[in-house]
Amino acid sequence: MVPHFLTALDGAPSELGQHILDASPAIERWFRLEWTQHTPVFYSSVDIRNAGFKLAPVDTNLYPGGWNNLSAEMLPPAAQAARLALQRRAPQARRLLLVPENHTRNGFYLQNVAQLQRILGDAGLEVRIGSLNPDIAEATALALPDGGTLTLEPLLRRGNRIGLRDFDPCAILVNNDLSAGVPGILEDLQGQLLLPPLHAGWHVRRKSRHFQAYDEVCKRFGKLLGLDPWLLQALFDHCDNLDFAEGHSLERLQEQANALLNRIRRKYKEYGITERPFIVVKADNGTYGMGIMMVRDASELGALNRRTRNKMAVVKDGLQVSEVILQEGVRTRECVGGATAEPVAYMIDRAVVGGFYRLHAERGADENLNAPGARFQPMACDPAALSVQHGQPPGTSGPNPFYLYGVVARLAALAASCELEQGPVLAAEELACA
């Protein structure tokens, strides 16, 4: 379920890490049973922070946009996971339409789309790319940084179906987080499987709701292992009806920040942690690392300058921020090539299919790494995992340090499923696929 990767972890696992590794048979059975009760999201990525004494997800993306950062060795397992995911949802599907963001000038994002196209093609689908961008009026080949090209075509709607001029897809995979809302062309489709469902978009989804679901999942998991759920999660709070230009709003935010910091201090005292706690304040529906600030003392929120207020008040697509999540800051103890690092795990359905490190040479262990200057390094497969030890099958020749991240990623994916499971689901037998 979890590939073996070389990670920045060295030496013996932490006490928490060893506990998880030792409990892997029980953990795998628990996940199997959980997935009989919930439908996995089609794909996801999870930003993870490893402080040693705790390991926690800090963001879960249901429209992951970094597939180009996975190692080439993971493309076959990713294709296999996609094949199995579609087998459960739409076994008769032959054609898939991929709907990306409108970033026609972002070459690295376009490489992500090309990688997704390759993975889904290897899963046995005919895959073409339909653009929502009004500037794409005909088939347009765009150059990629790696020397390749990507062809975008204008989306067309015919009745209650969408496709391209000569392409009627069975399924649509959206790689656009819908921050600005749902385009009318995607609404009220019939006979086509739409992945993810529209209510997974940031126009309605909230980080605080996700982490509330994660909290419930973590409690069940912690009970299984006899672990304090706090060791696998970041405490959080939510503040709505916020106006960064208004003093009373900031006073309320400051009060909530102080209360959360006090909760963290109590947990630090319980576990004998001497480091200074901090929290992260970020837009509850924010993406792309926008609308984020680190707070070590609640009084900092009462003294925000105009530049910081303006930065926090607007996120992707110029959307105004009126809701924030206050999240316990989790340090990272990982470093790659002298740069501060945090792992990002990628999933398709219930399978972990890859991972990479987000690196930032100018940021510290208690800072946001999803910022200008960040770079990405694919995690390489561990060659030792391919060797065979006497009496053991291939791939079991040693502990898998990436397994820890795989557990957290799957917990987050399960929480995302709980988030969305009340939404409408189109049964496979309802699909019309000529």
N, C-alpha and C positions, 0 to 999 in steps of 0.2 A: 504493500500500500504506500510505502514511503521510500523514495529512492535514497541510495547512499551518495552523499556529497561530501567533498572536502569543505570544511568550514573553518572559521577563524578560532574555533574553540581548541584549546590545547590543554594537556594535562588531564587529571582526573575530573570527571563530571562533578558539578556542585551536588550538594546533598539532595536538592530538589530534582536535578537532572538524573541522578542515580536512582532515585525513587521511581521516576517515570520509566526509565529503562528497565528496571527490575519488574515492573508491573505490566510490561507490554502485552503478554497474553490476555490478561484481564481487560486491558484497554481495547485491544482489537475486538474482543467479543462484545464489549460495551458499545463500540461504534457500530458493529454489525446490527445489533438489536435496535439502536437508535434509528438507523437508516431504514428499518422496517416501518417506522412510525412517521417519518418525515421525508419529503421529496427534496433532494439536493438542488441547490441553485446550479444552473448549467455551468458557470465558471465564476471564479473569484480569485482575488489576490489579497493577501493579508500582510500588513506591516507589523513586524514583531520586534520587541525590545527585550533583551536578555541582560538583566542586572546581576545575574548570578544567584542572588537570594530569591528572585522572582523572575518569571517569564510570562510576558503578556502581549496580546495583540493591542495595537493602538489605532488601527484603522482597517476596515474591511471594504474592499471595492468590488462591486458586482458587475462592473464594466471594465475589467482589467486592461490596461493599455501598455504593458511592457513585455509582450511576448517575444519581442526581438532580443531581449536580454537573457533569454534562456539558452543554455548550451545546446549544441547540435545533437548531442547524445540523447537529449530528452525529447526530441521531436517524435520518434516512434512511440514511446509510452504515452505522449500527449495525444497522438492520433488514435491510439488504441482506446484511451479513456473517452475521447470524443465519440468514437464508434460505439462503445458500450452505452454512453449516455443517450445517443440518438436511437439506439436499438430499443431502449426502454420507453422513449417518448414518441418516436415516429419511425418505426422500423421500415416503413415503405418509402421514406424520404430519399430522393435522388438529387434534388437541386436545392441549394441553400444560397440565400441572398445575405450578404454581409453589409450592414449599414454602419459606417464609421462616423466619427466626429468630422467637422468641417475644416480640419487643420490641413489644408492643402499645401501650406508652406512649411509645415513641421515635418522634416524628412524622417526623423527618428520615430515619430508617431506613425507615419506611413509605413516604415519598416515593420512596425508592430502589426499593422493591418496585413501586410504581405505575409508575415509569419503565420498569422491566424489563418489566412487563406491556404497556405501550404499545409498546415496541420489538418484542417478540415478536408482538404483535397485528399490527403493521405488516408483520411477516415472513410474514403469511398464516395465523396460527394462532388458534384459539379458546383463550384463556388465562384460567384461573381459579386462585384462590389457595386452597390447602388448608393449614390450620394444624395444627401439632403441639401447640399450646397447649391443655391440658385445659380451660381456661376458655372456649374457643370451642366452645360446644355447639350453636350454630345460626348461620346466616348473620348476620354482624355487620358493620355499616358503621362504619368508623372515620374521624374527621375528620383531615385533613392540614393542615399549617401553611400550605400555599398555597391553602387554601380548598376543595380537592377532598375526595373520600372514597375509601376503599379497602374493599372487601368481602372479609372472611375467612370461610371455611367450614370446618367440621370435617372432617378426613381420615377416610375410611372404608376398611376393608380387606375385600375379597371374595375369598376363596381366596388366590391368589398375585398379585392385582392390587390397586392402591389407586386411589382416586378420591374423588368427592364423591357425594352422594345421587343426583344425576341427571347425573353426568358421569364417563365412563369414558375417561381420557386415553390417548393413544398414547405420550406421553413425559412424563417428570417432570424438572423442573429444580430442583435444590436450591440455595437461597440461605441455607443454614444450615451453619456450618462444622463442626458435629458435634463440638465440643470435648468435650462431656460423654459422647460415645459415640453409637452408632447406635441410634435408636429401633427397636424390634422391627418396627414397622409398615412400615419401609423395607427390611427384609431379605428375601432370597430371592424377589424379584419375578420374574415370568415374563411374557414377551410385551410388556414395557414398557421403553422406553429410559430408563435412569436416568443423568442428567448432573449433576455429574461422578460418576465411580464412587465408591462408599462409601469406598474406601481413600484418597481425596483429603482426607478429613476430618482435623482436628487430633487426633483420638483416636489416630491411628496415624502421621500425617505428621509430619516433623520438618524444621525449617529447615536444620539441618546437612546432612541428606541432599539437600535441594534445592540447597544451595550447592556440595555435592560434585559434583552433576550439572552445575551451572552452570560449575564449574571445568573440567570436561571439555569442555563446549561452547565455553567461552572459549578454551581451548587450540587447538581446531580453527579457530576464527574468527581468533585472533591469528596463526596460521600463514598463513592466507589473506592477511592484510593486512601481515604482517611487523611485528606489534605485540607488545610485551610484554603478556601477558594481564592482568598486574597493573593496567594502565591502565584496564581495564574490569571490575574485580572488587574486592571487599573480602576481604582475607585473613581466615581464620576458624579457630576450633578448637571442640571440643565437650567438655563435661564432664558426665558422668552420675553417678548414685548420689550426688547432692548433697543435703545437709541444711544449710540456712542457719542452723540453730540449733546446729550441731556444729562445733567448732573445726578438727578435722582436715580436714573437707570444705572449709572456707574456705581452709585452708593449701594444699590441692591446687589449688583454683581460683586462688589467688594465684600459684602457680608457673606455671600455664598462661597466666595473663594476662601475667606478666612475659616469658615466652618469646615470646608473640605480639607484644607491644610491641617486643621486640628485633628481630623479623623486619620489622616496619614501619619501625623506625629505619634498618635496613640499606637498605630500598628508598628511603626519604627521602634518605639519604646518596647513593645511586646517582644519583638524579635532581636533587640539589641543592636539595631542599625544606627550608626552614628552620623551618616551622611545627612546633609540638609535636604528636606523634602521640597518639591516644587510641583506646580500644576501647569497644565497646558490649556489655554483658552483658545478655542477655535470655532469657526462657524459650524453650526450643527448640520448643515447640508453642504459644507464647503469641500472643494476638491482642488487638486493641483498644488497643494501646499499653500494656498492663499488663506488669508484671514486667520493667522496663527500667531500667538505670542506666549512666551514662557513667563510665569509669575512665581517668584520665590517668597514674596511678602505681599499680602493683600493690599497694603498701602500703595503699592505700585499702581494699582488700578485707579486710585484717586488722583494720580498725578500724570495721566497720559497726555502727551503733547498732541498737537493737532495732526501731525504727520502719522503718528501711531493710530489715532482715532480713525483717520481716513483710511488707513491700510486695513484696519479691522472691519470697517463698515461695508466694504465692497469685496465681492469674490468673483469667480468666473462669470463671464458674460455680463459684467457690470451689475450683478444682482446685489441688492441691499441686504445686509445682514441684520436680522431682528431676533435671531435665536443663536445661542452658543452652547456648546458643551464645555464644561470644566472637567478636565480629566487629570487624574494623578499622573505626574511625570515619572517615567521609568527610564533610568539610565541604561546605557548600553556599555557593556564591558568588552565589546568586540572592536578590533582594529585590524584593518587590512592594508598592508603597504604603507603604514604610517598614517592612514586616514581613519577617522571614526566611521564605524560601520554598523548597519542594522540589516538583518535578513528580511527578505520578502519572499513569501512562499506562494506559488501558483497552483491552483486547483482546477480540474475539470470534473464536474459532478462530485463524487465522493473520493476521488483519487488525487493525491498530491503528485503533480507532474513536473515540477521544476522549482528552481529558486535562484535568487541572485542577491548580491549585496548592494545596498545603496551606500555610497561612500561620500564623505565630505571632509576634505583635508583641513578646512578652516573652521569647522564646528567641533564643539566639545561633546563629551559623553552625556551631558544633560541638556543638549540643544536639539532643535529640529533639524533633521538632515535633508528633508524634502524642500530644498531651497536652491536658488541659483548657485551654481558651482558644484552641485551634486553630480556624481557619475555612477555608473553601474558596472558591476563585474559579475558575470555568470559564475555560478558555483559549478565546479568541475566534478564529474563522477569520481568516486574514490576507487582507484584501481585495486585496492586491497579487497574491496567488496566483491570483486569478480573472481578472486582466487578461491581455491577449494582447500579446506583443512580436512584432515583425516576424520571421517565419521560425520562430516557436516556437508550439507548441500551448498551449491554456489550461492553467494550473496549473504552468507551467515558467518563469515569468518571473523567478525568482530563487531563491537557496538557501533551503532550508527548515530553519530552526534546530530545529524539532521533530523533524526526521528523526533527529537524534542520539538523542533519547529513544526514538523508535520502534525504532531498532536494538537498544538495550539491552533494551527491553520484549520484543522478539521473541526475543532470546537467552534471556531469563528464561523466556518461554513455551515455548521449545524445551527448556530444561532441565527444566521441569515435565513436559513430555511424556515425556522420558526417565525421569523419576522414576516415572511411573505406567504406563508402557507394558507392564510385566509383569503388570498386573492383568487381570481378566476383561473382555472386550468383547463385547457383545451385537450380533450381526450384524443388519443392517437387515432381512434376509429372515426373521428369527426373530420380528419384531414382529407382534403381533396387533392390527390396527386396523380395527374394523368401520366 
